[in-house]
Amino acid sequence: MKKALIVWGGWDGHEPQKCAQIFASWLESRSYSVEVSDSLDVYLDEKKLQELSIIIPIWTMGTITKDQEKNLLAAVKSGTGLAGWHGGMCDSFRNSVEYQFMTGGQWVAHPNGIIDYTVNIKSEDPIVKGLNDFKMHSEQYYMHVDPAVEVLATTTFSQAGFDWIEGVTMPVAWKKRWGQGRVFYASFGHVSMDFEVNEAFEIVKRGILWASK
């Protein structure tokens, strides 16, 4: 049986516990054994982490200790998958640059807060294949992104008051490798309601399955 670990916490505005419940239930329906933790100390058991199929972090901001980070990085590098979304994965631990190196990106802004924007599918990869462009009413993330990621979907900025980024195309979903581990990320998922958008939910589900070893 595949084993999944969901770790939730940090800033509560991203509804980490609600999102954890959504994906724990879905993973269990896929016959995963799921552990849900609200403590980063779960990362202190390196052997346990390396036996997992997938780790799903839902932890916005906060801090991670050197030992917690070291074990997480090592587990993914050895083959444990990592998959997440929004600030729960790519606005965690702002001072931990090696964590950002692993995830492939870091949030820097969401101009004008909650807005309507379009996600454009940009790949024939199975994670997004067969899906059409879709609308989100959420935070449109402006990010620093590793140019080595494989981009699956993008969004284009056009917002009042931010003319200097007019027309900028930004990755929304990507996949990459970290050693032997597969890493998936999507920038939507501000709150649990985002996953009521069928395409958004489907992309994250497929990304988790792809990342799982």
Secondary structure in CASP SS format (residue, H / E / C, confidence):
PFRMAT SS
TARGET T0000
AUTHOR 0000-0000-0000
METHOD secondary structure of the structure
MODEL  1
M C 1.00
K C 1.00
K E 1.00
A E 1.00
L E 1.00
I E 1.00
V E 1.00
W E 1.00
G E 1.00
G E 1.00
W C 1.00
D H 1.00
G H 1.00
H H 1.00
E C 1.00
P H 1.00
Q H 1.00
K H 1.00
C H 1.00
A H 1.00
Q H 1.00
I H 1.00
F H 1.00
A H 1.00
S H 1.00
W H 1.00
L H 1.00
E H 1.00
S H 1.00
R C 1.00
S C 1.00
Y C 1.00
S E 1.00
V E 1.00
E E 1.00
V E 1.00
S E 1.00
D C 1.00
S C 1.00
L H 1.00
D H 1.00
V H 1.00
Y H 1.00
L H 1.00
D C 1.00
E H 1.00
K H 1.00
K H 1.00
L H 1.00
Q H 1.00
E C 1.00
L C 1.00
S C 1.00
I E 1.00
I E 1.00
I E 1.00
P E 1.00
I E 1.00
W E 1.00
T E 1.00
M E 1.00
G C 1.00
T C 1.00
I C 1.00
T C 1.00
K H 1.00
D H 1.00
Q H 1.00
E H 1.00
K H 1.00
N H 1.00
L H 1.00
L H 1.00
A H 1.00
A H 1.00
V H 1.00
K H 1.00
S H 1.00
G C 1.00
T C 1.00
G E 1.00
L E 1.00
A E 1.00
G E 1.00
W E 1.00
H H 1.00
G H 1.00
G H 1.00
M H 1.00
C H 1.00
D C 1.00
S E 1.00
F C 1.00
R C 1.00
N C 1.00
S C 1.00
V H 1.00
E H 1.00
Y H 1.00
Q H 1.00
F H 1.00
M H 1.00
T H 1.00
G C 1.00
G E 1.00
Q E 1.00
W E 1.00
V E 1.00
A E 1.00
H C 1.00
P C 1.00
N C 1.00
G C 1.00
I E 1.00
I E 1.00
D E 1.00
Y E 1.00
T E 1.00
V E 1.00
N E 1.00
I E 1.00
K C 1.00
S C 1.00
E C 1.00
D C 1.00
P C 1.00
I C 1.00
V C 1.00
K C 1.00
G C 1.00
L C 1.00
N C 1.00
D C 1.00
F E 1.00
K E 1.00
M E 1.00
H E 1.00
S E 1.00
E E 1.00
Q C 1.00
Y C 1.00
Y E 1.00
M E 1.00
H E 1.00
V E 1.00
D C 1.00
P C 1.00
A C 1.00
V C 1.00
E E 1.00
V E 1.00
L E 1.00
A E 1.00
T E 1.00
T E 1.00
T E 1.00
F C 1.00
S C 1.00
Q C 1.00
A C 1.00
G C 1.00
F C 1.00
D H 1.00
W H 1.00
I H 1.00
E C 1.00
G C 1.00
V C 1.00
T E 1.00
M E 1.00
P E 1.00
V E 1.00
A E 1.00
W E 1.00
K E 1.00
K E 1.00
R E 1.00
W E 1.00
G C 1.00
Q C 1.00
G E 1.00
R E 1.00
V E 1.00
F E 1.00
Y E 1.00
A E 1.00
S C 1.00
F C 1.00
G C 1.00
H C 1.00
V C 1.00
S H 1.00
M H 1.00
D H 1.00
F H 1.00
E H 1.00
V C 1.00
N H 1.00
E H 1.00
A H 1.00
F H 1.00
E H 1.00
I H 1.00
V H 1.00
K H 1.00
R H 1.00
G H 1.00
I H 1.00
L H 1.00
W H 1.00
A H 1.00
S C 1.00
K C 1.00
END
